[in-house]
Amino acid sequence: MRNSLVSKIPFILLLLAVAVIATATFVEGRSGSAYARQAIYGTWWFVALWGMIAVAGCGLLYKRKMWRRPSVFLLHLSFLFILLGAFITHVTSRGGMTHLREGEATRTYWVKNDQGAYVEPGTLPFYLALHDFRILYDADGITPADYVSQVVVSTPEGKEEFTISMNNIGRVRGYRIYQTSYDDDELGSVFTISYDPWGTAVTYVGYLLMAFSMLWISVKKGRKKATEEKGRSWLPTILLAFCGTVMASYMVISICRAPLLPVLRSPFLVVHVSTIMIGYILLVVSLLRREVLRPAIFFLAVGIFLGAIWANVSWGTYWSWDPKESWALVTLLLYSLPLHEESLPWFRSVRNYRIYSLLCLASLLMTYFGVNYLLGGMHSYAG
């Protein structure tokens, strides 16, 4: 009995994290992102919760002798790298905002305080000067296609001029500089400054390990797959897939019905949205076809982390606890539980699995529709 409880501790902690994250998104919707970070996401106990999940997960991996299944072991190891990278980012990263008018130079940027106001100064190890700012327009002359700043960086080694625009960041001595906003008279720019040389690198190692291990697992499963259910009707599955396709089409139409914002004019748009949508469709299909649950989760995980990389390129951080990404993570965690039948034998029952999957649809619908209409956030342009 005790061993059974020990095996369930990581999943109990994960469900607790899910409850906290879901609650935090509504707190953020009511009181703002600065308050949510101060009250929940940035607290010691939230960080400690993820630490306990990591420790409990390591204990379960050891108990199950998971190294005997190298592909699965590598997958879980990738999650530990991602958590470690997030912790390093939380502890060591720094950044803020700086504002420049054309012809001005500065070494100062402004850091957020606990209330979310940029009032605390920071110092760059170089001078940043704005030479020129301009807005590029579509052929109609009205729709902005990009915001472009020509900047000059001065270091003891000399001066260097380069271009910063949406989805095209500047890199100087480990600092990353992002085009964030501009003055109404188009003679000034606002830049996000980010310095995170270690946390991002460790997290990206986790992403690579995750992608490799999921591909490894998928190949192994594909080779072992038999034709056990060859005589079963695929009509219900086809109907579910059709519903999923309609849902995916709604997302694509909602994004493309208006001219794209400059931040969306990125190669990541197609691959991120497409991967996420395939994951969502397969999650719906998995209600009747359990064998597609694993690839559904894999597609969703890859889509989330592709989005994280895109966010790092465009927003200056790979994870910001935006409601959309938070609920995508909640959905991923909830749907991943039935894959752990060895530790959670309750899911071995087809009936129990389908009841649970029906409940999880609420999270999927919240991620897909609810966030756009109830919570907003940085992904609100997609709704």
Secondary structure, 3 states (H helix, E strand, C coil): CHHHHHHHHHHHHHHHHHHHHHHHHHHHHHHCHHHHHHHHHCCHHHHHHHHHHHHHHHHHHHHCCHHHCHHHHHHHHHHHHHHHHHHHHHHHCEEEEEEEECCCEEEEEEEECCCCCEEEEEEEEEEEEEEEEEEEECCCCCCEEEEEEEEEEEECCEEEEEEEECCECEEECCEEEEEEEECCCCCEEEEEEEECCCHHHHHHHHHHHHHHHHHHHHHHHHHHCCCCCCCCCCHHHHHHHHHHHHHHHHHHHHHHCCCCCHHHCCHHHHHHHHHHHHHHHHHHHCCCCHHHHHHHHHHHHHHHHHHHHHHHHHCCCCCCCCHHHHHHHHHHHHHHHHHCCCCCHHHHCHHHHHHHHHHHHHHHHHHHHHHHHHHCCCCHHHC
